[in-house]
């Protein structure tokens, strides 16, 4: 699973999402940026910043 934690981009935000693929994670993160942080225009560099912060979710044993 791929994981994005918004706090890595927006300090203080504890929202996170995970999905099987990066494309779905980015889609969810963009929607979150619009609804929670009031972003009306999602620029390419913001998408790049989201992608750069997606990590492989650690498996919990």
Helices and strands as residue ranges (DSSP letters): E 2-5, G 6-8, E 16-19, H 22-37, H 44-52, E 55-56
